[in-house]
Amino acid sequence: MSYARHNQSIHKPLAMREGYSDFMAGYVTTLISVIDRTPVELEARLGYGPRMLARGFALYFLVQGVGPNEFRWRGRTRHAAGWSWDSDAGDYIQWADKVRWSMASQAGGAAAHDSQFDLLMVAQQQRLNVRTGSERIVKVVPIERGGDYPDAPGRGVPQWELLTRKDFRCAARVAPGARYRGGAAGGALLGSGA
């Protein structure tokens, strides 16, 4: 259960063809997090299980706007689906809740920190509405579906969960062992993994 757990919201087979649109919900990240990475690197960064991208993947660019109640901030892929171990609670909690509680424990009153957290969510929504450059929002969809979604090692990459299906355009269908090196739909530069 990480960024990669996007398949749960797909209602029909995806076109997975450059330039075509598909409507999807689920986990997304930024282009800079996935560009010029081998499938093995992407699996580790995004929280896919081993060999889930071995048969290739489709890279989609989000083209539709995201409203304030249409997403959940899930922190980074280091915490699969936003779940983080909390030793004080003795259980897993959502990363966003951990951040909110951390803000609330600081001096200044709960109302001030709720306002601070609300501003953080506005900033996250703004990030989700970037449609150009390296911070644009993307979705990696494996050609062959799998079911293992571990925590990503290290810091991971940013992740959000879209709660409503949105319009995505397929920028590239990346062959097994290849990398997405950049370019828009129909003009992606692909190369071998090494």
VMD Tcl script that draws the C-alpha trace (Angstrom):
set ca {
  {0.00 0.00 0.00}
  {2.01 2.97 -1.25}
  {1.97 5.43 -4.09}
  {1.75 2.44 -6.31}
  {-1.61 1.32 -4.94}
  {-3.38 3.21 -7.71}
  {-5.01 0.16 -9.28}
  {-7.79 0.03 -6.68}
  {-9.60 2.93 -8.36}
  {-9.41 1.92 -12.02}
  {-12.84 1.07 -13.41}
  {-12.11 0.10 -17.02}
  {-9.08 -1.10 -18.97}
  {-6.66 1.73 -19.62}
  {-5.69 2.72 -23.15}
  {-2.00 3.10 -22.14}
  {-1.29 4.69 -25.54}
  {0.66 7.90 -25.99}
  {-1.60 10.90 -26.36}
  {-4.72 9.08 -25.15}
  {-6.64 10.07 -22.02}
  {-7.64 7.82 -19.16}
  {-9.60 8.69 -16.01}
  {-8.01 7.43 -12.79}
  {-7.80 8.06 -9.06}
  {-5.09 6.78 -6.73}
  {-1.50 7.68 -6.01}
  {0.52 10.33 -7.87}
  {3.92 11.98 -7.55}
  {6.06 14.57 -9.37}
  {7.79 14.19 -12.74}
  {11.22 14.90 -11.22}
  {10.70 11.86 -8.99}
  {10.42 9.48 -11.96}
  {12.29 11.00 -14.90}
  {15.37 9.14 -16.19}
  {15.01 6.25 -13.71}
  {15.32 2.57 -14.49}
  {12.33 0.35 -13.69}
  {14.23 -1.08 -10.70}
  {14.93 2.45 -9.39}
  {11.28 3.41 -9.89}
  {10.06 0.33 -8.03}
  {12.22 1.30 -5.06}
  {11.36 5.02 -5.16}
  {7.61 4.59 -5.60}
  {7.03 1.60 -3.34}
  {6.29 -1.02 -5.98}
  {7.24 -4.61 -5.25}
  {10.20 -6.18 -7.06}
  {9.72 -6.70 -10.82}
  {6.33 -4.96 -10.93}
  {7.65 -2.69 -13.69}
  {9.66 -5.42 -15.45}
  {7.17 -5.61 -18.34}
  {7.20 -1.83 -18.74}
  {4.88 0.96 -17.62}
  {2.82 3.86 -18.82}
  {3.60 7.36 -17.60}
  {0.60 9.65 -17.34}
  {0.47 13.43 -16.87}
  {-2.42 14.80 -14.82}
  {-4.35 17.30 -16.95}
  {-7.42 18.02 -14.80}
  {-7.50 20.33 -11.76}
  {-7.63 18.99 -8.19}
  {-9.93 20.56 -5.60}
  {-9.43 20.75 -1.82}
  {-11.57 17.71 -0.98}
  {-10.34 15.56 -3.85}
  {-7.03 14.38 -2.41}
  {-5.19 13.18 0.66}
  {-1.61 14.20 1.33}
  {0.33 11.01 2.04}
  {3.76 12.53 2.76}
  {6.49 10.54 1.03}
  {6.66 7.01 -0.35}
  {8.93 6.12 2.58}
  {5.62 5.61 4.38}
  {3.49 3.27 2.26}
  {0.09 4.90 1.63}
  {1.02 7.52 4.22}
  {1.15 5.06 7.15}
  {3.95 5.71 9.62}
  {4.84 3.84 12.81}
  {4.27 5.95 15.91}
  {6.08 4.58 18.95}
  {4.03 6.75 21.34}
  {0.77 5.34 20.00}
  {2.22 1.87 19.50}
  {0.51 1.71 16.13}
  {0.63 2.98 12.56}
  {-0.88 6.41 11.97}
  {-1.28 8.57 8.90}
  {1.68 10.85 8.18}
  {-0.63 13.87 7.87}
  {-2.02 13.18 11.36}
  {1.51 12.89 12.73}
  {2.37 16.29 11.23}
  {-0.85 17.84 12.56}
  {-0.20 16.48 16.08}
  {3.38 17.70 15.95}
  {2.14 21.20 15.07}
  {-0.48 21.07 17.83}
  {2.12 20.11 20.46}
  {4.05 23.32 19.84}
  {3.32 26.45 21.85}
  {0.67 28.80 20.48}
  {-2.61 26.95 20.84}
  {-4.44 24.31 18.86}
  {-6.39 26.83 16.76}
  {-3.19 28.47 15.51}
  {-1.76 25.08 14.55}
  {-4.98 23.96 12.84}
  {-4.69 27.11 10.76}
  {-1.03 26.29 10.06}
  {-1.96 22.76 8.99}
  {-4.75 24.12 6.76}
  {-2.15 26.33 5.04}
  {0.03 23.26 4.52}
  {-2.91 21.52 2.82}
  {-3.48 24.56 0.58}
  {0.19 24.34 -0.42}
  {-0.25 20.62 -1.18}
  {-3.28 21.38 -3.35}
  {-1.25 24.00 -5.22}
  {1.47 21.41 -5.85}
  {-1.17 19.02 -7.22}
  {-2.22 21.64 -9.75}
  {1.21 22.13 -11.35}
  {0.93 21.12 -15.02}
  {4.37 22.06 -16.42}
  {8.01 21.49 -15.63}
  {9.68 19.04 -13.30}
  {7.09 19.44 -10.52}
  {4.13 18.48 -12.73}
  {1.99 15.67 -11.36}
  {2.38 12.21 -12.88}
  {1.20 8.66 -12.40}
  {3.19 5.50 -13.15}
  {0.99 2.56 -14.18}
  {2.59 -0.89 -14.58}
  {1.76 -2.78 -17.76}
  {1.25 -5.89 -15.64}
  {-0.53 -5.44 -12.32}
  {0.88 -6.80 -9.08}
  {0.08 -6.63 -5.41}
  {3.19 -5.87 -3.34}
  {3.55 -2.27 -2.17}
  {6.35 -1.95 0.41}
  {7.70 1.21 2.02}
  {10.25 2.88 -0.23}
  {13.79 2.89 1.17}
  {15.41 6.16 2.20}
  {13.30 9.33 2.10}
  {11.13 8.24 -0.81}
  {9.38 10.77 -3.03}
  {6.28 12.96 -2.55}
  {2.94 11.17 -2.76}
  {-0.69 12.21 -2.82}
  {-3.80 10.10 -3.20}
  {-6.45 11.39 -5.59}
  {-9.84 10.43 -4.19}
  {-11.80 11.21 -7.34}
  {-11.08 10.04 -10.85}
  {-9.23 12.66 -12.89}
  {-8.26 13.05 -16.52}
  {-4.69 11.91 -17.24}
  {-2.93 11.89 -20.61}
  {-0.52 9.10 -21.44}
  {2.85 10.78 -22.05}
  {4.73 7.57 -22.78}
  {4.50 3.83 -22.78}
  {7.91 2.79 -21.53}
  {9.30 -0.52 -22.76}
  {10.77 -3.15 -20.41}
  {14.19 -2.05 -19.14}
  {13.81 1.47 -20.57}
  {13.61 4.88 -18.89}
  {11.39 7.88 -19.49}
  {13.88 10.64 -20.35}
  {11.44 13.48 -20.93}
  {9.19 14.96 -23.56}
  {5.44 15.29 -23.90}
  {2.92 12.80 -25.25}
  {4.06 11.49 -28.60}
  {7.56 12.92 -28.17}
  {9.01 11.01 -25.23}
  {12.67 10.10 -25.50}
  {13.16 6.55 -24.34}
  {16.38 4.66 -23.88}
  {17.70 1.46 -22.46}
  {18.06 1.14 -18.71}
  {21.84 1.35 -18.32}
}
mol new
graphics top color blue
foreach p $ca { graphics top sphere $p radius 0.5 }
foreach p [lrange $ca 0 end-1] q [lrange $ca 1 end] { graphics top cylinder $p $q radius 0.2 }
display resetview
